[in-house]
Amino acid sequence: MMNPLIIKLGGVLLDSEEALERLFTALVNYRESHQRPLVIVHGGGCVVDELMKGA
């Protein structure tokens, strides 16, 4: 089994519908030409940092 390609998404990207659409279009194209698994993780960001301060 191949090592997965890990994609870390940050909070700013998640706020932009256009950026997300472009990213996921690129990921679909990648998957069509490569047989490598993809793993998408959230990169945290200022909102997560603020939430963790109260934890």
N, CA, C and O atoms as a CHARMM CRD file, in Angstrom:
* protein
*
  220
    1    1 MET  N      0.83600  -1.17900   0.00000 PROA 1      0.00000
    2    1 MET  CA     0.00000   0.00000   0.00000 PROA 1      0.00000
    3    1 MET  C      0.88500   1.24800   0.00000 PROA 1      0.00000
    4    1 MET  O      1.89700   1.30600   0.69900 PROA 1      0.00000
    5    2 MET  N      0.48900   2.23300  -0.78800 PROA 2      0.00000
    6    2 MET  CA     1.24100   3.48900  -0.85900 PROA 2      0.00000
    7    2 MET  C      0.98200   4.35700   0.35800 PROA 2      0.00000
    8    2 MET  O     -0.07300   4.27900   0.98600 PROA 2      0.00000
    9    3 ASN  N      1.95600   5.17700   0.67600 PROA 3      0.00000
   10    3 ASN  CA     1.76300   6.16100   1.73700 PROA 3      0.00000
   11    3 ASN  C      0.74800   7.19700   1.27500 PROA 3      0.00000
   12    3 ASN  O      0.78100   7.61800   0.11800 PROA 3      0.00000
   13    4 PRO  N     -0.14600   7.61300   2.15200 PROA 4      0.00000
   14    4 PRO  CA    -1.14800   8.60200   1.75100 PROA 4      0.00000
   15    4 PRO  C     -0.52400   9.99100   1.58800 PROA 4      0.00000
   16    4 PRO  O      0.48700  10.31400   2.21100 PROA 4      0.00000
   17    5 LEU  N     -1.14200  10.78500   0.75100 PROA 5      0.00000
   18    5 LEU  CA    -0.81100  12.19900   0.64200 PROA 5      0.00000
   19    5 LEU  C     -1.65500  12.90700   1.68500 PROA 5      0.00000
   20    5 LEU  O     -2.88400  12.85600   1.63200 PROA 5      0.00000
   21    6 ILE  N     -1.00600  13.56700   2.63400 PROA 6      0.00000
   22    6 ILE  CA    -1.72600  14.22900   3.71900 PROA 6      0.00000
   23    6 ILE  C     -1.83900  15.71200   3.39200 PROA 6      0.00000
   24    6 ILE  O     -0.83600  16.37600   3.12900 PROA 6      0.00000
   25    7 ILE  N     -3.05800  16.22400   3.41000 PROA 7      0.00000
   26    7 ILE  CA    -3.33700  17.62500   3.10700 PROA 7      0.00000
   27    7 ILE  C     -3.85000  18.28000   4.37900 PROA 7      0.00000
   28    7 ILE  O     -4.85000  17.84600   4.95200 PROA 7      0.00000
   29    8 LYS  N     -3.16600  19.31700   4.81300 PROA 8      0.00000
   30    8 LYS  CA    -3.55700  20.04200   6.02400 PROA 8      0.00000
   31    8 LYS  C     -4.26200  21.33200   5.60400 PROA 8      0.00000
   32    8 LYS  O     -3.67400  22.18200   4.93500 PROA 8      0.00000
   33    9 LEU  N     -5.51900  21.46400   6.00100 PROA 9      0.00000
   34    9 LEU  CA    -6.29400  22.65800   5.66900 PROA 9      0.00000
   35    9 LEU  C     -6.32900  23.59000   6.86200 PROA 9      0.00000
   36    9 LEU  O     -6.56200  23.16400   7.99400 PROA 9      0.00000
   37   10 GLY  N     -6.09700  24.85900   6.60100 PROA 10     0.00000
   38   10 GLY  CA    -6.15600  25.85900   7.66100 PROA 10     0.00000
   39   10 GLY  C     -7.48400  26.58000   7.67100 PROA 10     0.00000
   40   10 GLY  O     -8.28000  26.45900   6.73900 PROA 10     0.00000
   41   11 GLY  N     -7.71500  27.32700   8.72700 PROA 11     0.00000
   42   11 GLY  CA    -8.97300  28.02500   8.91800 PROA 11     0.00000
   43   11 GLY  C     -9.29400  29.03600   7.84400 PROA 11     0.00000
   44   11 GLY  O    -10.45500  29.15900   7.45200 PROA 11     0.00000
   45   12 VAL  N     -8.29200  29.77400   7.34700 PROA 12     0.00000
   46   12 VAL  CA    -8.53900  30.80600   6.33700 PROA 12     0.00000
   47   12 VAL  C     -9.05900  30.18000   5.04900 PROA 12     0.00000
   48   12 VAL  O     -9.99200  30.70500   4.44200 PROA 12     0.00000
   49   13 LEU  N     -8.47300  29.07600   4.62900 PROA 13     0.00000
   50   13 LEU  CA    -8.93700  28.40800   3.41600 PROA 13     0.00000
   51   13 LEU  C    -10.37700  27.94400   3.57400 PROA 13     0.00000
   52   13 LEU  O    -11.16300  28.02300   2.63000 PROA 13     0.00000
   53   14 LEU  N    -10.72200  27.46500   4.75000 PROA 14     0.00000
   54   14 LEU  CA   -12.07200  26.96100   4.97700 PROA 14     0.00000
   55   14 LEU  C    -13.11900  28.06600   4.92900 PROA 14     0.00000
   56   14 LEU  O    -14.30800  27.78300   4.78300 PROA 14     0.00000
   57   15 ASP  N    -12.69700  29.31100   5.04900 PROA 15     0.00000
   58   15 ASP  CA   -13.62400  30.43900   4.97400 PROA 15     0.00000
   59   15 ASP  C    -13.93500  30.85700   3.54500 PROA 15     0.00000
   60   15 ASP  O    -14.85900  31.64000   3.32600 PROA 15     0.00000
   61   16 SER  N    -13.19200  30.35900   2.57600 PROA 16     0.00000
   62   16 SER  CA   -13.35700  30.77100   1.18500 PROA 16     0.00000
   63   16 SER  C    -13.98100  29.64900   0.36100 PROA 16     0.00000
   64   16 SER  O    -13.34800  28.62600   0.10000 PROA 16     0.00000
   65   17 GLU  N    -15.22700  29.85900  -0.04100 PROA 17     0.00000
   66   17 GLU  CA   -15.91100  28.84700  -0.84900 PROA 17     0.00000
   67   17 GLU  C    -15.19200  28.63900  -2.17900 PROA 17     0.00000
   68   17 GLU  O    -15.06500  27.50800  -2.64800 PROA 17     0.00000
   69   18 GLU  N    -14.72400  29.72400  -2.78600 PROA 18     0.00000
   70   18 GLU  CA   -14.02300  29.61900  -4.06800 PROA 18     0.00000
   71   18 GLU  C    -12.72500  28.82100  -3.92900 PROA 18     0.00000
   72   18 GLU  O    -12.41900  27.97600  -4.77000 PROA 18     0.00000
   73   19 ALA  N    -11.96900  29.09300  -2.86900 PROA 19     0.00000
   74   19 ALA  CA   -10.71500  28.37300  -2.64800 PROA 19     0.00000
   75   19 ALA  C    -10.97000  26.88900  -2.40200 PROA 19     0.00000
   76   19 ALA  O    -10.24000  26.03800  -2.91100 PROA 19     0.00000
   77   20 LEU  N    -12.00200  26.57900  -1.62500 PROA 20     0.00000
   78   20 LEU  CA   -12.33100  25.17000  -1.37200 PROA 20     0.00000
   79   20 LEU  C    -12.74400  24.46200  -2.65000 PROA 20     0.00000
   80   20 LEU  O    -12.34800  23.32100  -2.88600 PROA 20     0.00000
   81   21 GLU  N    -13.53500  25.13100  -3.47300 PROA 21     0.00000
   82   21 GLU  CA   -13.96400  24.53000  -4.73700 PROA 21     0.00000
   83   21 GLU  C    -12.75600  24.23400  -5.62000 PROA 21     0.00000
   84   21 GLU  O    -12.67800  23.16800  -6.23100 PROA 21     0.00000
   85   22 ARG  N    -11.82800  25.16100  -5.68900 PROA 22     0.00000
   86   22 ARG  CA   -10.62400  24.95600  -6.49900 PROA 22     0.00000
   87   22 ARG  C     -9.77000  23.83400  -5.92700 PROA 22     0.00000
   88   22 ARG  O     -9.22500  23.02300  -6.67600 PROA 22     0.00000
   89   23 LEU  N     -9.65300  23.78300  -4.60700 PROA 23     0.00000
   90   23 LEU  CA    -8.87600  22.72400  -3.97100 PROA 23     0.00000
   91   23 LEU  C     -9.47200  21.35600  -4.26800 PROA 23     0.00000
   92   23 LEU  O     -8.75700  20.44200  -4.67700 PROA 23     0.00000
   93   24 PHE  N    -10.77700  21.21200  -4.06400 PROA 24     0.00000
   94   24 PHE  CA   -11.38500  19.89800  -4.25700 PROA 24     0.00000
   95   24 PHE  C    -11.41700  19.48500  -5.72000 PROA 24     0.00000
   96   24 PHE  O    -11.36200  18.29300  -6.02300 PROA 24     0.00000
   97   25 THR  N    -11.50300  20.44600  -6.63300 PROA 25     0.00000
   98   25 THR  CA   -11.37200  20.12500  -8.05700 PROA 25     0.00000
   99   25 THR  C     -9.97500  19.58100  -8.33400 PROA 25     0.00000
  100   25 THR  O     -9.82000  18.59200  -9.05000 PROA 25     0.00000
  101   26 ALA  N     -8.96200  20.22700  -7.76700 PROA 26     0.00000
  102   26 ALA  CA    -7.58800  19.75800  -7.93900 PROA 26     0.00000
  103   26 ALA  C     -7.39400  18.36900  -7.32900 PROA 26     0.00000
  104   26 ALA  O     -6.68800  17.53600  -7.89600 PROA 26     0.00000
  105   27 LEU  N     -8.01800  18.12000  -6.17600 PROA 27     0.00000
  106   27 LEU  CA    -7.90100  16.80200  -5.54100 PROA 27     0.00000
  107   27 LEU  C     -8.56200  15.71300  -6.37400 PROA 27     0.00000
  108   27 LEU  O     -8.03600  14.60500  -6.47900 PROA 27     0.00000
  109   28 VAL  N     -9.70800  16.02200  -6.96400 PROA 28     0.00000
  110   28 VAL  CA   -10.37400  15.05100  -7.84400 PROA 28     0.00000
  111   28 VAL  C     -9.46900  14.73500  -9.03400 PROA 28     0.00000
  112   28 VAL  O     -9.30800  13.57200  -9.40100 PROA 28     0.00000
  113   29 ASN  N     -8.88400  15.76400  -9.63200 PROA 29     0.00000
  114   29 ASN  CA    -7.97600  15.55100 -10.76100 PROA 29     0.00000
  115   29 ASN  C     -6.76300  14.73000 -10.34000 PROA 29     0.00000
  116   29 ASN  O     -6.31000  13.86300 -11.08700 PROA 29     0.00000
  117   30 TYR  N     -6.24100  14.99900  -9.15400 PROA 30     0.00000
  118   30 TYR  CA    -5.10500  14.24300  -8.64100 PROA 30     0.00000
  119   30 TYR  C     -5.47000  12.76800  -8.50200 PROA 30     0.00000
  120   30 TYR  O     -4.71800  11.89200  -8.93000 PROA 30     0.00000
  121   31 ARG  N     -6.61900  12.50000  -7.90800 PROA 31     0.00000
  122   31 ARG  CA    -7.04500  11.10900  -7.68400 PROA 31     0.00000
  123   31 ARG  C     -7.27200  10.36800  -8.99300 PROA 31     0.00000
  124   31 ARG  O     -7.06400   9.15700  -9.06600 PROA 31     0.00000
  125   32 GLU  N     -7.69800  11.08800 -10.03000 PROA 32     0.00000
  126   32 GLU  CA    -7.91100  10.43300 -11.32200 PROA 32     0.00000
  127   32 GLU  C     -6.59600  10.01100 -11.97300 PROA 32     0.00000
  128   32 GLU  O     -6.57000   9.05100 -12.74300 PROA 32     0.00000
  129   33 SER  N     -5.51100  10.71200 -11.67500 PROA 33     0.00000
  130   33 SER  CA    -4.23700  10.39400 -12.31400 PROA 33     0.00000
  131   33 SER  C     -3.24600   9.67000 -11.39600 PROA 33     0.00000
  132   33 SER  O     -2.21200   9.19200 -11.86500 PROA 33     0.00000
  133   34 HSD  N     -3.54300   9.58400 -10.11300 PROA 34     0.00000
  134   34 HSD  CA    -2.67300   8.89800  -9.14900 PROA 34     0.00000
  135   34 HSD  C     -3.52100   7.94200  -8.30900 PROA 34     0.00000
  136   34 HSD  O     -4.66300   8.24300  -7.96200 PROA 34     0.00000
  137   35 GLN  N     -2.95400   6.81800  -8.00000 PROA 35     0.00000
  138   35 GLN  CA    -3.66000   5.83400  -7.16400 PROA 35     0.00000
  139   35 GLN  C     -3.14400   5.90100  -5.73400 PROA 35     0.00000
  140   35 GLN  O     -2.90300   4.87400  -5.10000 PROA 35     0.00000
  141   36 ARG  N     -2.97800   7.11200  -5.23700 PROA 36     0.00000
  142   36 ARG  CA    -2.46000   7.31600  -3.88100 PROA 36     0.00000
  143   36 ARG  C     -3.59700   7.81400  -2.99100 PROA 36     0.00000
  144   36 ARG  O     -4.31900   8.73400  -3.37500 PROA 36     0.00000
  145   37 PRO  N     -3.76500   7.22500  -1.81700 PROA 37     0.00000
  146   37 PRO  CA    -4.82800   7.68600  -0.92300 PROA 37     0.00000
  147   37 PRO  C     -4.57400   9.11600  -0.44400 PROA 37     0.00000
  148   37 PRO  O     -3.43000   9.55200  -0.31800 PROA 37     0.00000
  149   38 LEU  N     -5.66100   9.82700  -0.18400 PROA 38     0.00000
  150   38 LEU  CA    -5.59800  11.18500   0.34200 PROA 38     0.00000
  151   38 LEU  C     -6.15200  11.20800   1.75900 PROA 38     0.00000
  152   38 LEU  O     -7.15400  10.55700   2.05300 PROA 38     0.00000
  153   39 VAL  N     -5.50000  11.95600   2.62600 PROA 39     0.00000
  154   39 VAL  CA    -5.99300  12.18300   3.98300 PROA 39     0.00000
  155   39 VAL  C     -6.04700  13.69100   4.17100 PROA 39     0.00000
  156   39 VAL  O     -5.04400  14.37700   3.97700 PROA 39     0.00000
  157   40 ILE  N     -7.22100  14.21500   4.55000 PROA 40     0.00000
  158   40 ILE  CA    -7.38200  15.64200   4.77100 PROA 40     0.00000
  159   40 ILE  C     -7.56400  15.87000   6.26600 PROA 40     0.00000
  160   40 ILE  O     -8.43200  15.27000   6.90100 PROA 40     0.00000
  161   41 VAL  N     -6.72700  16.75100   6.81700 PROA 41     0.00000
  162   41 VAL  CA    -6.80900  17.06600   8.24200 PROA 41     0.00000
  163   41 VAL  C     -6.98900  18.56900   8.41300 PROA 41     0.00000
  164   41 VAL  O     -6.59500  19.35800   7.55500 PROA 41     0.00000
  165   42 HSD  N     -7.58700  18.94600   9.52500 PROA 42     0.00000
  166   42 HSD  CA    -7.76200  20.36300   9.83000 PROA 42     0.00000
  167   42 HSD  C     -6.50100  20.86100  10.51300 PROA 42     0.00000
  168   42 HSD  O     -5.98700  20.22200  11.43000 PROA 42     0.00000
  169   43 GLY  N     -6.00900  22.00300  10.06100 PROA 43     0.00000
  170   43 GLY  CA    -4.74700  22.52300  10.57300 PROA 43     0.00000
  171   43 GLY  C     -4.86000  23.39500  11.79500 PROA 43     0.00000
  172   43 GLY  O     -3.87600  23.99900  12.22200 PROA 43     0.00000
  173   44 GLY  N     -6.03600  23.46900  12.36200 PROA 44     0.00000
  174   44 GLY  CA    -6.19100  24.31200  13.54300 PROA 44     0.00000
  175   44 GLY  C     -6.49900  25.73700  13.14000 PROA 44     0.00000
  176   44 GLY  O     -7.44200  25.98200  12.38700 PROA 44     0.00000
  177   45 GLY  N     -5.73700  26.65000  13.61800 PROA 45     0.00000
  178   45 GLY  CA    -5.95600  28.05100  13.30700 PROA 45     0.00000
  179   45 GLY  C     -6.38500  28.81800  14.53900 PROA 45     0.00000
  180   45 GLY  O     -6.46200  28.27000  15.63900 PROA 45     0.00000
  181   46 CYS  N     -6.66400  30.10400  14.33700 PROA 46     0.00000
  182   46 CYS  CA    -6.93400  30.97700  15.48300 PROA 46     0.00000
  183   46 CYS  C     -8.20200  30.59000  16.23500 PROA 46     0.00000
  184   46 CYS  O     -8.24800  30.73600  17.45700 PROA 46     0.00000
  185   47 VAL  N     -9.23100  30.10300  15.54900 PROA 47     0.00000
  186   47 VAL  CA   -10.46400  29.71000  16.24200 PROA 47     0.00000
  187   47 VAL  C    -10.19500  28.51500  17.14800 PROA 47     0.00000
  188   47 VAL  O    -10.62700  28.49900  18.30100 PROA 47     0.00000
  189   48 VAL  N     -9.49000  27.52200  16.63600 PROA 48     0.00000
  190   48 VAL  CA    -9.16500  26.34200  17.44300 PROA 48     0.00000
  191   48 VAL  C     -8.25100  26.74100  18.60300 PROA 48     0.00000
  192   48 VAL  O     -8.42100  26.26200  19.72400 PROA 48     0.00000
  193   49 ASP  N     -7.28400  27.61600  18.33300 PROA 49     0.00000
  194   49 ASP  CA    -6.40200  28.08400  19.41300 PROA 49     0.00000
  195   49 ASP  C     -7.20100  28.73000  20.54300 PROA 49     0.00000
  196   49 ASP  O     -6.94400  28.46600  21.71700 PROA 49     0.00000
  197   50 GLU  N     -8.15800  29.56500  20.19200 PROA 50     0.00000
  198   50 GLU  CA    -8.98700  30.23100  21.20300 PROA 50     0.00000
  199   50 GLU  C     -9.82300  29.22400  21.99100 PROA 50     0.00000
  200   50 GLU  O     -9.95800  29.34000  23.20900 PROA 50     0.00000
  201   51 LEU  N    -10.38000  28.23700  21.29300 PROA 51     0.00000
  202   51 LEU  CA   -11.17700  27.21300  21.97200 PROA 51     0.00000
  203   51 LEU  C    -10.32200  26.39100  22.93300 PROA 51     0.00000
  204   51 LEU  O    -10.77800  26.01700  24.01300 PROA 51     0.00000
  205   52 MET  N     -9.08600  26.11400  22.53600 PROA 52     0.00000
  206   52 MET  CA    -8.20600  25.31000  23.37600 PROA 52     0.00000
  207   52 MET  C     -7.77400  26.05900  24.63600 PROA 52     0.00000
  208   52 MET  O     -7.47600  25.42800  25.65000 PROA 52     0.00000
  209   53 LYS  N     -7.73500  27.37600  24.59300 PROA 53     0.00000
  210   53 LYS  CA    -7.37000  28.15100  25.78000 PROA 53     0.00000
  211   53 LYS  C     -8.36100  27.92100  26.91500 PROA 53     0.00000
  212   53 LYS  O     -7.98900  27.95300  28.08800 PROA 53     0.00000
  213   54 GLY  N     -9.62300  27.69000  26.56100 PROA 54     0.00000
  214   54 GLY  CA   -10.65300  27.47800  27.57200 PROA 54     0.00000
  215   54 GLY  C    -10.79600  26.03300  28.00200 PROA 54     0.00000
  216   54 GLY  O    -11.56900  25.73000  28.91000 PROA 54     0.00000
  217   55 ALA  N    -10.06200  25.13700  27.36300 PROA 55     0.00000
  218   55 ALA  CA   -10.19500  23.70800  27.67600 PROA 55     0.00000
  219   55 ALA  C     -9.42200  23.32700  28.91400 PROA 55     0.00000
  220   55 ALA  O     -9.42900  22.16300  29.31400 PROA 55     0.00000
